[in-house]
Amino acid sequence: MAPIPDKNSIKKILVVRTDRIGDVILTLPLIYQIKKILPHANVSILVSQNVAELLYDYEIIDEVIILENIKNLKMFFKRICYDLVINAFPVFDISRAEYLSKVPLRIGTAYRWYSFLYNIKIHEHRKECLLHEYQYNVNLLKKLYPEAGYDFKYSFKINETEESLLNEKLQKYLFNINDEYIIIHPSSGGSSIDVSEDVLVDFINKFQKNNNIKIAITGKISEKNFNSKIENKNNIIDLSGELNLRELLILINNSKLFIANSTGPIHIAGALNKKIIGFYPEQKPMNETRWGPLNESKIILRPDVASDQILNSANNLLAK
């Protein structure tokens, strides 16, 4: 392991997390701890293009760097001269560029064939699901600074202009983000086991009989067929394929309840501390122990759940 330098000598830090939405959101507590321990440091995050807009104006991130915009990784690292790079998501090409550019401190897992490229190695198998993903991310920093804790605070910012633009967009649906509504996000990233769409449709049909709350359906444009299965469409707003990530963030922020499988947007809802019903299998490494949303008020159900149990859970959360 590389010698631990004086904290004041670490002035530029890069966190690498170039996979999906939920993974990036669960890495933000790591950045919170970095700023807590090294408040003077400039902290950047390297992400994929499809996630970058979510972090617009995020309070504790000094710079969001988009992987697809970097033409030469080695030249990128030589030019910036980072003192510390934390590989929350290990990627060979990026790790090799760090090594060849002689970044002084390179933190990463000990269990990749290219782990020799890191000079601070973490001996944890995440697939064992002993901890939550965000805790595994924080542990990357704990190797260097044992005082790093698991406390966190999210710092998403939403401005009035963004809200106004979204409301203009939603006018054609006779819908406003100040309306009372819940969100159902039936789509999934395919990394887990999903609840049946038929069960969700049955839940919606039952929910509408005793509730006058609007239901916004979100997801990809390819999933618009979900709405066609619903009997009563009077209070249904199908926004599948209509929203970018910032708009989805605003929509979730104003909702009364968010219902989804284990997928990126459930972690947006978790970061915004919304009420959540999430569907997670018991099997490792997909379970809620590792991937559950980080909010206070949630009910976790198994994907083989019956619609009545979802209905009871929704009514219980909405009554709080």
N, C-alpha and C positions, 0 to 999 in steps of 0.2 A: 504494500500500500504506500502511496505517495505521502510524504510528510505533510501534516496539517499546517497550512500557513496561517499567519495572523489574519484575523477577520478583515482588518482595514486594507489588506492587500488584495482582497477579492472585490474588484470593482465592476466587472462585466460577467454576467451569468446568462447562459442559454439553457432553457428547458426544451427538450425534443419530445414532441408528442404528435406524430404525423398520421395517426389513424382516424378514428371516427368521433362523432359528436360527443357521445357519452364518455368516451375515454378521456377526451380533452377536459370536459367539465370536472371529471373526477381527479384530474391532475391540478386543478386550480388551488385546492387546499395546500399542495406542495409549495406553490408560489406564495401563498399567504404566509407559510412558515419561513420561507426564504427571506421575505421582506421583514418578518418579525426578528429574525436572527441577524440579518445583514441589511439593515434599513438604508444604508448608504449606497448599496449596490444597484446598478442598472440591470434590470431583469427583462429578458426577451423570451418569447416562446416561438418555436418553429412548428408550424401546423400546415395541414393541407388546405388547398384553396377552398374546398367545400365547407370548411369550419371557420375560416378566418373572420367572416362578417359577424359572427356571433360575439366575438371578443372586441368589437368596435368600442372604443372609449372605456375599456375595462380598467378600473381605477389603479390597480397595483401592477399592471403590466406596462412596462415602458415602451415596448415595441412588439408588434405581431409581425412575424416574418413568414412569408408564404413559400413553401418548399418548391412549388412549380415555377416560381420566379427566379430561382437560383440556377444559373447556367453551369457554374463550375463550383462544386462544393469545397474543394481544397482551397481555391482562391478566396472563397467566401470566408472560411475560417481564418486564413492568413490575414485578410484585410481587417476583420473585426477584432481579432486578438482577444478572444474570451479568456478569462481566468479560470472559469469553471463551466463545464457542460454536463448536464444531468440528463441521461438517456432514459426517460420514463417509458418510451417505446423504442426498443433497440432496432436499428436498421443498419445493415452492413455498410452500405455506401457512405452513409453519414458518419458512422463510427470510424471508418477508415480515414475519411477526410479529417476528422478531429485528430486522429493519431499522426497522420502525415504532416499536419499543420502544427504539431507539437503543442496542442492545448495543454496547459499545465495539469489541470485536474479533470479527469474524464470518468464519470460515474456510470456504471451499468451493471447488468446482471452477470453473474459468474457462469451462467448455464447456456451460453451460445457458443458455437464453435469459434466465433471471432471475439470471444470475451477477452482475449489477450490484448485487444486494442484499448481496454479500459485499465486505468491504474488504480481505481477504487472499485472493487467488485462486491456485489451484494449476493449473498448466498440464501436466497429465498425462492421456493417454488410456488408461484402464485396459484397454480392449478389445484393446490391442496386446499385453498379457500379457508385458511385459518384466520385471515383478516379480510377487511373490506379493501377493494381496489384503491381507494384513496389513501388508506393506511399503508399499503405497499408502496405507493408513490412517495409518501412522506418518509418512509424508511430509507429511501435513497439518500435523503439529506441527513437522516439520523446517523448513518455510517460515518459521516464527516463531523456532524454536530449532534451529539447524543441528546442535547437539550431540546431538540425539535419535538413539538407536541402534536397531538391530533386535533386540536381545536382549529376552527376555520370560520371564515365569514366570506360569503360571496359578494361581489362588487359589480354586478351588472347595472348599467345605466340605460334608462329609456327616457328620451326627451319628448316634449309635447308635439314637436313637428312630426316625429315618427308616428305617434299615436293618431294625429290628425290625418296623415296620409293613408294610414291603414283604414281609418273610418270612411274616408272617401272611397277607397277600394271596395269596402263592404256594403256600400249603399245599395248596390244592385241586388243584394240579398235581403234588403230591409233589415239590416243587422248592424249593431253598434257594439263596440267593446265595453260600453257601460251597461249593456243589457245583462240580465241574469242568465248565465249559461254554463254548461259543463262541456268538456271536450272528450271525445273518444278518438283515440289514435289507433286504429286496428292494424296498421301496417307494422312491420318489424324489419330489423336489419338482417334477419336470417341467422343470427348467432345464438338463438335460444329456441325454446319450444313455445309456440303461441297458443293462446286460447282460440277456440273455433269461432269463425266469423258468424256461424249460425247461432251460437250461444250469445254473442254480443248483440245480434239483431233481435233475438228473443228478449234480451234484457231491455233494449231500447223500446220495443213494443209495449212491454209491461210498465216501464218507467213512465212513459207518456200518459198512461191511463190515470195516474194520480199526481202528476207533476206538470206544471205549466212552464217549466224551465226549458229554455232553448238548448239544443244539442248541436255543437259544431263538430263536424267530422273532418279530421286532418289526415294527411298522408300524401303519397305520391299520386300523380295524375293517373297512373296505371291502375289505381285501386278505386276508381270512381264507381265500379260495379257494386261495391259494398252498399251504397245508398239505395240501389235499385231493389234490394231485398227488404227494405223497411216499409211497413204497411202505411203508417200515418206520417206524411212528410211535412205536416204543417209547421212544426217547430224545428225542422232539420235544416241546417245550413251545411252544405257539402263544400268544403274548402280544399278538397284533395287536389294537389298540384297547383294551388292558387297562391301559396305563401312562400316567401323566402325565409331564411332563418331568423332575421330580425323581426319580421312580422309575426312569425310563430312565437317568438319570445314574448312579444307584446300581448298576443292573444292568450297565451298561457298565463301571463302575469295577471290578467283581469278575470280569469275564470274562477268558478266556484269549486270545481272538481276536475281532476285529470285522470282519465282511465286509459291504460296502455299496457302492452307487453314490455318485456325488457328490451328497450331500444333507446336511441339517443334522446328523443324528446322527453322521455320520462325523467331523465337527469336534468333537463332544463327546468321541468316542474319541481324537481327536488331542490335545485339550487335557488329557486324562487320561493321555496317553502310553501308550496301549494298542497291542498289535500289531494291524496293520490290513492287510486286502486291500481295495483300492479300485479301482473301475472308472471310468476317465476316457478320453474320446476325445482324439485328438490335436488336433482343431480348436480354434482360438481362437473365442471367449474362454472355452471350457469346460474347457480342459486343466488338468493338474495343476500346471503352472508357476504358474498364478494361483490355483487352487482346491484344491491338494493338502492333505491333513491335516498338521498340524504336530506329528508324533510322530517318534520315533527309528527305530522298527522297522516298516517297511511295505513292501508290494509293490504297485506300481501296474500294473494290467492294462487292456487295451483292452476295450471292451464286446463285441467279437466274439470273445472268448476261448473256448477249448474247456474243458470241465469238467475234463479231466485236468490242465490247467495250473493251474487253481484248486486242485485237490487237491494237486498238488506244492507249490504255494506255501503252502498251509495246513500241510502236514506240515513243511515247512522252518521256518516261523515257530514252530510249536508245539514243535519240537525244540530251539530256542534257549534 
